[in-house]
Amino acid sequence: MKEECGIFGIYSMKNEQDLVFPMCIGLSSLQHRGEESCGMAINDGGIITCHKDVGLVSDVFTNSVIRDLPKGKIGIGHVRYSTTGCARKENAQPIVTRYKKGNLCIAHNGNLTNTEELRNELEENGAIFNSTSDTEVIAYIIARERLKAHSIEEAVFNSMKYLKGAYSLLIMSSQKLIAVRDPYGFRPLCVGKLDGDYIFSSESCSLDILGAEFIRDIKPGEVVTIYNNEVSTQNFRTTEKDGLCIFEYVYFSRPDSVIDGYSVHKFREETGKYLFEQAPVEADFVAGVPDSGLDAALGFSKASKIPYGMAFVKSKYIGRTFIQSSQNERKKQVVLKLNPLKQNIEGKKIILIDDSIVRGNTITRLVKILRRAGVKEIHLRIAAPPFIGMCYFGTDVTNEDGLIARHKTVEEIREMIGVDSLEYLSLENLRKIAQNSNMKSFCEGCFTNQYPIEVPREIRKDKFEKIF
């Protein structure tokens, strides 16, 4: 399984501000949400300068690039993992386009479920696409609606009638910055302030790192517009049902973020507590698979009074195996990223906690590594229910065949992985923990195969690649 994207934007109350440095910090703090490509666009008096490329923020925004980018009043940026459209420079964001009404720049986190339908309609009317991402489709819809609307924010509001699925957006025109969250709130988006300037981010950790004040989360269906240093809001809410992706808490978001009113760290710690209540076991210590299993391991340790320890040392220079572009790449990354701490684990009984099992390949390799290092017993606890459903809303899980829990029982999975015991967090307990969020309901499709909205029969991120 692979990650979605992260978006970040700044609206300065003063003209000619150096936005590039805080933009780089903000994007770097969201790097965990996408490692394929990144970019930023700076608005200097209505002139938009954009730089983007394949690679990490630190690789794309070198000192020479940073020096060449202008000062400005508005900036938006993006870190990407592809869920619609493959990993090529043409699909890097933000997307900048010029049309009859001026410049339009968009950064998008999420995935539309009706991209193919919309794209076919636009192409029938003469649209020419330069990329294969659904973000360019959104740009076309907004530009089309702007020709009939009195303002760009009205055009965005009207465009939401046609967009289905997950979309948190930052939209920049020559004078305005607009933040949008889809009516279900599938993907997070928040706003803060720093020295009077407004900052928008996929996660609150960016605000903390910059020293900004967190104001609030953007509400599902909300359209926030900043123009002439004034803020206005509209709400395009077509449902009472919330649909935040619950996997934001389980894995995607940084533990130092607060998503829709609930600490990600606290959520994961609670999963460990409930795992102990579900399946207590005697062991010498509790360890988490770095990094997303660490918080749950800490919660298990606190609840059980079993010491918390380290089973692996993690290399700081290897990216997330979860979001690598191929299975072979993921296998190599596992070996390079985690090395067993033999002095801690040899001859020991350990409780190992991970956030989830998707295919089962990564955890199987880790268990083999631990066995070779001399672990006596391994009791595996998973801080989420079994993964049985595809994702249509911005996570690259598009093939049911690769989901091990869809085809095997828990006992069969335990035998395949090679652990002494295996327990998943129950869906009931996951829901108990999630009640601490401001959201009334969640998208749990990956655990239930039931979704807040109608989903397409199939979804492929490379479905438009044949034109190249």
C-alpha positions in Angstrom: 0.0 0.0 0.0 1.2 3.5 -0.8 0.6 7.0 0.6 -1.4 9.8 -0.9 -0.1 13.5 -0.9 0.4 16.5 1.3 -0.5 20.2 0.5 0.8 23.4 2.1 0.1 27.1 1.5 0.8 30.6 2.8 -1.1 33.8 2.4 1.0 36.7 3.6 -0.6 39.9 4.9 2.3 41.8 3.4 3.5 42.0 -0.2 7.0 40.8 -1.4 7.6 38.3 1.4 10.2 35.6 1.4 7.8 32.6 1.3 10.2 30.0 -0.1 12.0 29.2 3.2 8.8 28.6 5.2 7.3 26.7 2.2 10.3 24.4 2.2 10.0 23.7 5.9 6.2 23.1 5.6 6.7 20.7 2.7 9.5 18.9 4.4 7.3 18.3 7.4 4.8 16.6 5.1 7.4 14.5 3.3 6.1 11.4 4.9 2.9 11.8 2.8 4.6 11.5 -0.5 8.2 11.0 -1.7 7.9 10.8 -5.5 7.8 14.4 -6.4 7.2 17.9 -5.0 6.8 21.5 -6.0 5.8 25.0 -5.0 4.3 28.0 -6.8 4.8 31.6 -5.7 2.5 34.4 -6.6 4.3 37.7 -7.0 1.9 40.4 -8.0 -0.3 38.1 -10.1 2.7 36.5 -11.8 3.0 32.8 -10.7 6.4 31.1 -10.7 6.4 27.4 -10.2 9.2 24.9 -9.7 8.6 21.2 -9.4 10.3 17.9 -10.1 10.6 14.3 -9.2 12.4 13.7 -5.9 12.4 14.8 -2.2 12.0 18.4 -1.1 15.7 18.6 -0.2 16.7 17.3 -3.6 14.3 19.4 -5.7 14.7 22.7 -3.8 18.5 23.2 -3.9 20.2 26.4 -2.8 20.4 27.6 -6.4 16.7 26.9 -7.0 15.7 28.7 -3.8 17.8 31.7 -4.7 16.0 32.0 -8.1 12.5 31.8 -6.8 10.8 35.2 -6.2 9.3 36.8 -3.1 5.6 37.0 -3.1 2.3 37.3 -1.3 0.8 33.8 -1.8 2.4 30.4 -2.2 1.2 26.8 -2.4 3.1 23.6 -2.4 2.7 19.8 -2.8 4.4 16.5 -2.0 3.2 13.6 -4.0 2.7 10.0 -4.2 0.7 9.0 -7.3 -2.7 7.5 -7.0 -4.0 8.6 -10.3 -1.3 9.2 -12.9 2.2 7.6 -12.7 5.4 9.0 -11.2 6.5 11.3 -14.0 7.5 15.0 -13.9 4.4 16.0 -15.9 2.2 14.8 -12.9 4.2 16.7 -10.3 2.2 19.4 -8.5 1.1 22.2 -8.1 -0.5 22.3 -11.5 -0.4 25.8 -13.1 -2.6 26.7 -16.0 -3.5 29.9 -17.9 -7.0 30.4 -19.2 -9.3 33.3 -20.3 -9.7 34.6 -16.8 -6.1 34.5 -15.9 -3.8 32.2 -13.9 -5.0 29.2 -11.9 -2.8 27.0 -9.7 -3.9 23.9 -7.8 -2.5 21.5 -5.3 -4.6 18.4 -4.5 -4.6 15.7 -1.8 -7.0 12.8 -2.5 -8.5 10.9 -5.4 -11.6 11.5 -7.4 -13.8 8.5 -8.1 -15.3 9.9 -11.3 -12.1 11.1 -13.0 -12.6 8.9 -16.1 -16.2 10.2 -16.6 -15.2 13.8 -16.2 -12.1 13.5 -18.4 -14.0 11.8 -21.2 -16.6 14.6 -21.1 -13.9 17.3 -21.2 -12.1 15.6 -24.1 -15.3 15.3 -26.0 -15.5 19.1 -25.8 -11.9 19.7 -27.0 -9.9 19.7 -23.8 -6.2 18.7 -24.2 -4.5 17.2 -21.2 -0.8 17.5 -20.4 -0.7 15.1 -17.5 -2.5 11.9 -16.4 -3.5 13.1 -12.9 -7.0 13.8 -11.7 -5.8 17.2 -10.5 -5.7 18.6 -14.1 -9.3 17.4 -14.5 -10.2 19.5 -11.4 -8.4 22.5 -12.9 -10.4 22.2 -16.1 -13.7 21.9 -14.3 -12.9 25.1 -12.2 -11.8 27.0 -15.3 -14.9 26.0 -17.1 -17.1 27.1 -14.2 -15.2 30.4 -13.8 -16.3 31.5 -17.3 -19.9 31.5 -16.0 -19.3 32.7 -12.4 -18.7 36.1 -10.9 -15.6 35.0 -8.9 -13.1 32.2 -8.7 -14.5 31.1 -5.3 -18.0 30.9 -6.8 -16.5 28.8 -9.6 -14.9 26.5 -7.1 -18.1 26.2 -5.2 -20.0 25.3 -8.4 -17.3 22.8 -9.4 -17.9 20.8 -6.3 -21.3 19.7 -7.8 -19.3 17.6 -10.3 -16.4 16.3 -8.2 -16.9 13.0 -6.5 -14.5 11.4 -4.0 -11.7 12.7 -1.9 -10.2 16.2 -2.4 -8.5 18.6 -0.1 -7.4 21.5 -2.4 -5.3 24.7 -2.3 -6.2 26.9 -5.2 -4.3 30.1 -6.1 -5.5 32.7 -8.5 -3.7 36.0 -9.3 -5.1 37.6 -6.1 -6.7 34.9 -4.0 -5.9 31.7 -2.0 -8.7 29.2 -1.6 -8.7 26.1 0.6 -11.3 23.4 0.0 -12.2 20.1 1.7 -14.7 17.7 0.1 -18.1 17.3 1.7 -17.1 14.1 3.5 -13.7 15.3 4.7 -11.9 12.3 3.5 -8.5 13.9 3.8 -7.4 16.3 6.5 -6.7 20.1 6.1 -6.1 22.7 8.7 -5.3 26.4 9.0 -3.1 28.4 11.3 -1.5 31.8 11.7 2.1 33.0 12.0 2.8 36.7 12.5 -0.6 37.5 11.0 -0.1 35.4 7.9 -2.4 32.5 7.2 -1.0 29.0 6.7 -2.9 25.9 5.4 -1.5 22.4 5.8 -2.6 18.8 5.4 -1.4 18.3 9.0 -0.9 20.5 12.1 2.7 19.3 12.6 3.8 21.8 9.9 2.3 24.6 11.9 4.1 23.5 15.1 7.4 23.3 13.3 7.1 26.8 11.9 6.0 28.1 15.3 2.5 29.0 14.0 -0.7 29.0 16.0 -3.2 26.3 15.1 -6.6 27.9 14.5 -8.8 25.0 13.4 -9.5 22.2 10.9 -11.2 23.1 7.7 -14.7 21.6 7.9 -16.0 19.0 5.4 -17.5 20.8 2.4 -15.9 24.2 3.4 -14.5 26.7 1.0 -12.2 29.3 2.6 -11.2 32.3 0.5 -8.6 34.9 1.4 -8.6 38.0 -0.7 -7.3 41.5 0.1 -6.3 40.2 3.5 -9.9 39.3 4.3 -11.2 35.8 5.0 -14.6 34.5 3.9 -16.1 31.0 4.1 -18.9 29.0 2.3 -20.0 25.5 3.0 -20.9 23.0 0.2 -22.3 20.3 2.5 -24.4 17.7 0.7 -24.4 15.1 3.5 -24.5 14.8 7.2 -22.1 11.9 7.1 -18.4 12.4 7.8 -15.9 10.3 6.0 -12.4 11.0 7.3 -10.0 8.2 6.3 -9.5 6.3 9.6 -6.1 5.2 8.3 -4.9 8.8 8.7 -4.8 8.0 12.5 -3.5 4.4 12.1 -0.6 5.2 9.7 -0.6 8.1 7.4 -0.3 11.2 9.6 2.7 12.1 11.8 2.2 11.3 15.5 2.8 14.9 16.4 -0.2 16.0 14.4 -3.7 16.6 15.6 -6.3 15.6 13.0 -9.9 16.8 13.5 -9.4 17.4 17.2 -7.6 14.2 18.2 -3.9 13.6 18.7 -2.5 11.0 16.3 -0.1 9.9 19.0 -2.8 9.5 21.5 -4.9 7.5 19.0 -2.1 5.0 18.4 -1.3 4.7 22.0 -4.9 3.8 22.7 -4.7 1.0 20.1 -1.9 -0.5 22.1 -4.0 -0.4 25.3 -6.9 -2.1 23.6 -4.6 -4.7 22.1 -3.4 -5.7 25.5 -7.0 -6.0 26.7 -7.9 -8.1 23.7 -4.9 -10.5 23.8 -2.6 -10.3 26.9 0.5 -12.4 26.7 3.6 -12.9 28.8 6.9 -11.6 27.4 10.2 -10.0 28.3 9.4 -6.7 26.5 7.2 -4.9 24.0 8.7 -3.4 20.8 7.2 -1.5 17.9 8.1 -1.7 14.2 9.6 1.7 13.5 8.1 4.2 13.1 4.3 3.8 13.0 4.2 0.9 15.4 6.1 2.7 18.2 3.2 4.6 19.7 1.0 1.5 19.9 3.8 -0.4 21.5 4.2 2.3 24.1 0.4 2.0 24.8 0.6 -1.8 25.1 3.6 -1.5 27.5 1.8 1.0 29.7 -1.3 -1.1 29.9 0.5 -4.4 30.5 3.4 -3.1 32.7 5.7 -5.1 30.4 8.8 -3.1 29.7 9.1 -1.2 26.4 12.2 -1.9 24.4 13.9 -1.7 21.0 14.0 -4.7 18.6 15.3 -2.7 15.6 17.6 0.2 14.8 16.3 2.2 11.9 18.4 4.0 9.3 17.4 7.6 9.1 18.2 7.8 5.4 15.8 5.3 4.0 12.3 6.3 3.0 9.0 4.6 3.9 8.8 1.1 2.5 5.0 1.5 2.5 5.2 4.0 -0.3 7.9 2.6 -2.5 7.0 2.3 -6.2 7.4 -1.4 -6.6 7.4 -4.6 -4.6 11.1 -5.3 -5.3 12.0 -1.8 -4.1 10.0 -2.4 -0.9 11.9 -5.6 -0.2 15.3 -3.9 -0.6 14.2 -1.0 1.6 13.1 -3.3 4.4 16.6 -4.9 4.6 18.3 -1.5 4.3 16.1 0.3 6.8 15.8 -1.9 9.8 18.6 -3.8 11.6 17.8 -6.1 14.6 19.3 -5.0 18.0 20.7 -8.5 18.7 21.9 -7.6 22.2 18.2 -6.8 23.2 16.4 -9.6 21.6 18.6 -12.8 21.6 16.9 -15.5 23.7 13.9 -13.2 24.5 10.2 -13.4 24.2 8.9 -10.3 22.6 5.6 -8.7 21.8 6.0 -7.0 18.4 3.5 -4.3 17.3 2.9 -3.0 13.8 0.3 -0.6 12.5 -1.2 -3.0 9.9 -0.6 -5.9 7.6 -1.5 -5.3 3.9 0.3 -7.8 1.7 2.3 -9.5 4.6 5.6 -9.3 2.8 7.3 -6.7 5.0 6.3 -8.2 8.3 7.3 -11.7 7.1 10.8 -10.5 6.3 11.1 -8.7 9.6 10.1 -11.8 11.5 12.8 -13.8 9.6 15.3 -11.1 10.5 14.3 -11.4 14.2 14.5 -15.2 14.1 18.0 -15.1 12.7 19.0 -12.8 15.5 17.9 -15.4 18.1 14.5 -14.3 19.3 12.8 -17.0 21.3 9.2 -16.1 20.8 7.4 -13.4 18.7 3.9 -12.4 19.6 2.6 -10.1 16.9 -0.1 -7.5 17.6 -1.6 -5.3 14.8 -2.9 -1.9 15.7 -5.7 -2.1 13.1 -8.3 -4.6 11.9 -7.6 -7.0 9.0 -7.1 -5.1 5.7 -9.7 -6.5 3.3 -10.9 -3.6 1.0 -9.5 -1.5 -1.8 -9.1 2.3 -1.4 -10.7 4.7 -3.9 -9.9 7.9 -2.1 -6.1 8.6 -2.4 -4.3 5.4 -1.2 -2.8 3.2 -3.8 -4.6 -0.1 -2.8 -6.2 -0.9 -6.1 -5.9 -4.7 -6.3 -7.8 -7.1 -3.9 -5.5 -10.0 -4.8 -2.7 -8.4 -2.8 -4.7 -8.1 0.4 -3.6 -11.1 2.5 -6.5 -10.9 5.0 -9.0 -11.1 2.2 -7.9 -14.6 1.3 -6.5 -16.1 4.5 -7.7 -16.6 8.0 -5.8 -15.1 11.0 -4.3 -18.5 11.8 -3.2 -19.0 8.2 -1.6 -15.5 8.3 0.1 -16.3 11.6 1.6 -19.5 10.1 2.8 -17.7 6.9 4.5 -14.9 8.8 6.0 -17.3 11.3 5.0 -15.8 14.6 3.9 -17.6 17.8 0.7 -15.7 18.1 -1.2 -13.0 16.1 -4.0 -10.6 17.1 -5.6 -7.7 15.2 -7.2 -4.8 16.9 -11.0 -5.3 16.6 -13.1 -3.0 14.5 -15.3 -2.4 17.6 -12.3 -1.1 19.6 -11.0 1.0 16.7 -14.3 2.7 16.6 -14.3 3.3 20.4 -10.9 5.1 20.0 -12.1 7.1 17.0 -15.0 8.5 19.0 -12.5 11.0 20.5 -12.3 12.8 17.1 -14.5 15.6 16.1 -15.7 13.5 13.2 -19.1 11.7 13.6 -18.1 8.9 11.2 -15.2 7.6 9.1 -14.3 5.9 5.9 -13.5 2.3 7.1 -13.7 0.8 3.6 -10.2 -0.8 3.9 -11.5 -2.8 7.0 -15.1 -3.3 6.0 -15.4 -3.1 2.2 -18.2 -0.6 2.8 -17.7 3.1 1.8 -19.4 6.4 2.5 -20.1 6.9 -1.2 -20.6 4.8 -4.3 -17.3 3.6 -5.6 -16.3 2.6 -9.2 -16.1 -1.0 -10.2 -12.3 -0.7 -10.8 -9.6 1.9 -10.4 -6.1 2.0 -11.9 -3.7 4.9 -11.3 -2.2 4.3 -14.8 -5.6 4.3 -16.7 -4.6 7.4 -18.8 -1.0 6.4 -19.4 -1.8 4.8 -22.8 -1.9 8.2 -24.5 1.8 8.7 -23.9 
